[in-house]
Amino acid sequence: MEQLDVIIVGGGPIGIACGLEAHKKGLNYVIIEKGPIVNSLFHYPANMQFFSSSEKLEIDEIPFISTEAKPKRDEALEYYRRIVTSNKLHIRLFEKVESIIKADQGFQVQTTKHRYTVSNVVIATGFYDIPNTINVPGEALEKVSHYYNNPHYYAGQKLAVVGASNSAIDAALECYRKGAEVSLIIRGPEVGQRVKYWVRPDIINRIKEGSIKAYYNSTVKEITQEEILINTSEGTINLENDFVLALTGYTPNFKFLQHLGVTLSDDKKRLPQYNLETMESNVAGLYLAGVICGGMETHKWFIENSRVHAKMIMKNIITGVKNTKN
Ligand SMILES: Cc1cc2nc3c(=O)[nH]c(=O)nc-3n(C[C@H](O)[C@H](O)[C@H](O)COP(=O)(O)OP(=O)(O)OC[C@H]3O[C@@H](n4cnc5c(N)ncnc54)[C@H](O)[C@@H]3O)c2cc1C
């Protein structure tokens, strides 16, 4: 079996950036993606608008043209898809990496479809697969979701949105504007400070005027088929409820990283260990790229600031490949 130079696990924006860089450097590479191209973005809300302007989401300075300065999700799908197709990147879609085992010379990568032998692996699996659960009775009911797609679904319904960051606030506003009766359940005393600067005044004003009811310093106690019970500073409140959107963030797959032998910090940040210049983890030949590098600090790395990982990683890998050949 032919030994590849590098496998990139994850075909998100950063996995694609890594694939493009490997392609340009003439490396023998494959990107393995368990869903469609940029699977996470494909599952973002249908009307979502990035907080970054389009040039900040560009890979390798390939122009990203969008109608407004800040692109919409569909424009990003178009952009990243065109990078894959026009560069004929080697990407295997709907193929999941199940295990990676360190071998004498590199790694054995087992997917749902193949076994590969490879010298280097880049983990660019992001954080969007595992939602932070709220761990209350009723969370498993069908009416509860940790992902939001389209406001139309909630028109005329009593909707509770749990969370105070961008995803929760965008969903609350959109659904209110499409005719849902929205209650926001916020653990802290205010709407999150990282909410997009042009959206924050909008939600604050909707709350002030009473269009959206906000429960601050409140947590969910229980969800039933007809109600949601909330712990507030004035005691438990029962609200009539049809749907719950628990948009409380997402977590990288730490189990997967640990299975690979990547050391995580002991504190609650669970930061993976890697070299800041090369992005190589404590496991030789295993690299980390993109949002996964931030551990629990999922806001630390995003497309804008992690697209540089691709060049850092491939520069190091090509040096290793050349040294082996000489
Ligand atoms: C609503 C929202 C808005 C955002 N807006 C912005 C913004 O404006 N600007 C910005 O810079 N960032 C933004 N971000 C963050 C940004 O989307 C992420 O940082 C970015 O997607 C990270 O790219 P990535 O390639 O590291 O991970 P991801 O895009 O999550 O890609 C990881 C990929 O790995 C795949 N995968 C996972 N496990 C496996 C496996 N075992 N085998 C094979 N494939 C696997 C997944 O299917 C996925 O496609 C936003 C995020 C959200 C949720």
The ligand as an SDF file (V2000), in Angstrom:
LIG
                    3D

 53 58  0  0  0  0  0  0  0  0999 V2000
  -22.7320   30.4360   14.1320 C   0  0  0  0  0  0  0  0  0  0  0  0
  -21.2370   30.5900   13.9540 C   0  0  0  0  0  0  0  0  0  0  0  0
  -20.7150   31.7360   13.3550 C   0  0  0  0  0  0  0  0  0  0  0  0
  -19.3450   31.8730   13.1480 C   0  0  0  0  0  0  0  0  0  0  0  0
  -18.8570   33.0110   12.5400 N   0  0  0  0  0  0  0  0  0  0  0  0
  -17.5290   33.1230   12.3160 C   0  0  0  0  0  0  0  0  0  0  0  0
  -16.9770   34.2870   11.6630 C   0  0  0  0  0  0  0  0  0  0  0  0
  -17.6790   35.2320   11.3290 O   0  0  0  0  0  0  0  0  0  0  0  0
  -15.6430   34.3520   11.4500 N   0  0  0  0  0  0  0  0  0  0  0  0
  -14.8080   33.3300   11.8100 C   0  0  0  0  0  0  0  0  0  0  0  0
  -13.5990   33.4380   11.5710 O   0  0  0  0  0  0  0  0  0  0  0  0
  -15.2900   32.2380   12.4390 N   0  0  0  0  0  0  0  0  0  0  0  0
  -16.6180   32.1170   12.6940 C   0  0  0  0  0  0  0  0  0  0  0  0
  -17.1110   31.0170   13.3490 N   0  0  0  0  0  0  0  0  0  0  0  0
  -16.1870   29.9910   13.7860 C   0  0  0  0  0  0  0  0  0  0  0  0
  -15.7790   29.1340   12.6160 C   0  0  0  0  0  0  0  0  0  0  0  0
  -16.8830   28.6960   11.8840 O   0  0  0  0  0  0  0  0  0  0  0  0
  -14.9870   27.9790   13.0900 C   0  0  0  0  0  0  0  0  0  0  0  0
  -13.9050   28.4840   13.8170 O   0  0  0  0  0  0  0  0  0  0  0  0
  -14.4690   27.2250   11.8740 C   0  0  0  0  0  0  0  0  0  0  0  0
  -15.5080   26.4690   11.2930 O   0  0  0  0  0  0  0  0  0  0  0  0
  -13.3160   26.3820   12.2670 C   0  0  0  0  0  0  0  0  0  0  0  0
  -12.8930   25.6720   11.1400 O   0  0  0  0  0  0  0  0  0  0  0  0
  -12.2920   24.2510   11.3390 P   0  0  0  0  0  0  0  0  0  0  0  0
  -11.9500   23.7950    9.9640 O   0  0  0  0  0  0  0  0  0  0  0  0
  -11.2580   24.2800   12.4040 O   0  0  0  0  0  0  0  0  0  0  0  0
  -13.5060   23.3850   11.9600 O   0  0  0  0  0  0  0  0  0  0  0  0
  -14.9160   23.0000   11.3410 P   0  0  0  0  0  0  0  0  0  0  0  0
  -15.3890   23.9940   10.3700 O   0  0  0  0  0  0  0  0  0  0  0  0
  -15.7950   22.6500   12.4670 O   0  0  0  0  0  0  0  0  0  0  0  0
  -14.5720   21.6940   10.5000 O   0  0  0  0  0  0  0  0  0  0  0  0
  -14.2830   20.4690   11.1090 C   0  0  0  0  0  0  0  0  0  0  0  0
  -14.6820   19.3640   10.1590 C   0  0  0  0  0  0  0  0  0  0  0  0
  -14.2060   18.1220   10.6650 O   0  0  0  0  0  0  0  0  0  0  0  0
  -15.1530   17.1290   10.3310 C   0  0  0  0  0  0  0  0  0  0  0  0
  -14.9070   15.9860   11.2170 N   0  0  0  0  0  0  0  0  0  0  0  0
  -15.0230   15.9650   12.5810 C   0  0  0  0  0  0  0  0  0  0  0  0
  -14.6750   14.7370   13.0490 N   0  0  0  0  0  0  0  0  0  0  0  0
  -14.3250   13.9870   11.9740 C   0  0  0  0  0  0  0  0  0  0  0  0
  -13.8730   12.6370   11.8110 C   0  0  0  0  0  0  0  0  0  0  0  0
  -13.7030   11.8180   12.8590 N   0  0  0  0  0  0  0  0  0  0  0  0
  -13.6180   12.1790   10.5580 N   0  0  0  0  0  0  0  0  0  0  0  0
  -13.7680   12.9980    9.4840 C   0  0  0  0  0  0  0  0  0  0  0  0
  -14.2000   14.2910    9.5850 N   0  0  0  0  0  0  0  0  0  0  0  0
  -14.4540   14.7740   10.8080 C   0  0  0  0  0  0  0  0  0  0  0  0
  -16.4840   17.8340   10.5570 C   0  0  0  0  0  0  0  0  0  0  0  0
  -17.5270   17.1890    9.8500 O   0  0  0  0  0  0  0  0  0  0  0  0
  -16.1890   19.2290   10.0250 C   0  0  0  0  0  0  0  0  0  0  0  0
  -16.5170   19.3900    8.6520 O   0  0  0  0  0  0  0  0  0  0  0  0
  -18.4710   30.8630   13.5690 C   0  0  0  0  0  0  0  0  0  0  0  0
  -18.9870   29.7190   14.1920 C   0  0  0  0  0  0  0  0  0  0  0  0
  -20.3480   29.5710   14.3930 C   0  0  0  0  0  0  0  0  0  0  0  0
  -20.8640   28.3380   15.0840 C   0  0  0  0  0  0  0  0  0  0  0  0
  1  2  1  0
  2  3  1  0
  2 52  2  0
  3  4  2  0
  4  5  1  0
  4 50  1  0
  5  6  2  0
  6  7  1  0
  6 13  1  0
  7  8  2  0
  7  9  1  0
  9 10  1  0
 10 11  2  0
 10 12  1  0
 12 13  2  0
 13 14  1  0
 14 15  1  0
 14 50  1  0
 15 16  1  0
 16 17  1  0
 16 18  1  0
 18 19  1  0
 18 20  1  0
 20 21  1  0
 20 22  1  0
 22 23  1  0
 23 24  1  0
 24 25  2  0
 24 26  1  0
 24 27  1  0
 27 28  1  0
 28 29  2  0
 28 30  1  0
 28 31  1  0
 31 32  1  0
 32 33  1  0
 33 34  1  0
 33 48  1  0
 34 35  1  0
 35 36  1  0
 35 46  1  0
 36 37  1  0
 36 45  1  0
 37 38  2  0
 38 39  1  0
 39 40  1  0
 39 45  2  0
 40 41  1  0
 40 42  2  0
 42 43  1  0
 43 44  2  0
 44 45  1  0
 46 47  1  0
 46 48  1  0
 48 49  1  0
 50 51  2  0
 51 52  1  0
 52 53  1  0
M  END
$$$$
